[in-house]
Amino acid sequence: MFNKPAHMVTVGDYLQIHALRHPKWDMRLDEGFHRVEWIDHLAGEALDPC
């Protein structure tokens, strides 16, 4: 299982982006995961929710 804090994620990591679906036995090994391709940090006005 992948356990890493958000600030430690790097390009190339695989993150689970979808919840497990049922039946679990019917899921493929990589289903629901996506490879991190780009990382950036938001600052200033980009963080403003309005």
N, C-alpha and C positions, 0 to 999 in steps of 0.2 A: 504494500500500500504506500502511496505517495503522501508523505507528511512533511510539508515545508511551509514556513511562514510566507506571506505574500511578498515581503521585501526581499526574500531569497530566491524567488522564481527567476529562472534564466531562460534565454532563447534555447529551444531544443527540448525543454521539459514538456511532458504531456500532462494536461489537466483534465479532470473529469468535468464536463460542461453540461451533462444531462444526468438526471437522476436514474437510478436503476429501474428498469421496467420489468414487468412480469410476463411470462415466467422467466426467472433468471437463467435457467438452463438453456433458453433459446437465444440468449445474447451472445454475440461474437466477442472475442477477447478484447478488441479495441473499440467496441461500440460505446459511444457516449464520451469519447476523449478527443481532444484536439491538441496539436503541437503548438507551443508558443513560438511565434514567428517574429515578434517585434515587441519591445518594451520601451515605455516612455513614462515620465512622471509629470503629472499635472501640477501647475502652480498658479497662484494669483487668480485672475478672472476666470480661468478654465475650471476652477473649483466651485465657482458661484452657481448654485442650483437654479437661479432665476433666469 
